[in-house]
Amino acid sequence: MSPHFCRVGKIKPNVNKLISLMELENMILNFVEDASKIDYPESLKANF
């Protein structure tokens, strides 16, 4: 492989897009709350 196309170690993460741990915890909590509000038919509930 030509070193011309090698980008390993040259790409830096975008620090502005990184989220804090608190924001991540809130996103997960909101997702779990939304998922628990889904109303499944009785036929699906019986399978579990």
C-alpha positions as CSV (number, residue, x, y, z in Angstrom):
1,M,0.0,0.0,0.0
2,S,1.3,3.4,-0.9
3,P,2.0,5.7,2.1
4,H,0.3,8.4,0.1
5,F,-3.1,6.9,1.0
6,C,-2.2,5.9,4.6
7,R,-4.1,8.0,7.2
8,V,-3.5,5.9,10.3
9,G,-2.5,8.1,13.2
10,K,-3.1,11.3,11.3
11,I,-6.9,11.7,11.9
12,K,-7.7,13.5,15.2
13,P,-11.1,13.1,16.9
14,N,-13.4,16.1,16.7
15,V,-13.4,17.3,20.3
16,N,-16.4,19.5,19.7
17,K,-18.6,16.5,19.0
18,L,-17.6,14.5,22.1
19,I,-20.3,14.4,24.7
20,S,-20.0,14.3,28.4
21,L,-20.7,11.3,30.5
22,M,-23.8,13.0,32.0
23,E,-25.2,13.7,28.6
24,L,-24.7,10.1,27.6
25,E,-26.4,8.9,30.7
26,N,-29.4,11.2,30.0
27,M,-29.6,9.9,26.4
28,I,-29.6,6.3,27.6
29,L,-32.2,7.0,30.3
30,N,-34.5,8.7,27.8
31,F,-34.1,5.8,25.4
32,V,-35.0,3.3,28.1
33,E,-38.0,5.3,29.2
34,D,-39.2,5.6,25.6
35,A,-38.7,1.9,25.0
36,S,-40.6,1.0,28.1
37,K,-43.6,3.0,26.9
38,I,-44.1,0.9,23.8
39,D,-47.3,-1.0,23.9
40,Y,-46.7,-4.5,22.5
41,P,-49.6,-6.8,21.4
42,E,-50.4,-9.6,23.8
43,S,-49.3,-12.2,21.3
44,L,-45.7,-10.8,21.5
45,K,-45.8,-10.6,25.3
46,A,-46.7,-14.3,25.5
47,N,-43.5,-15.3,23.6
48,F,-41.3,-13.8,26.3
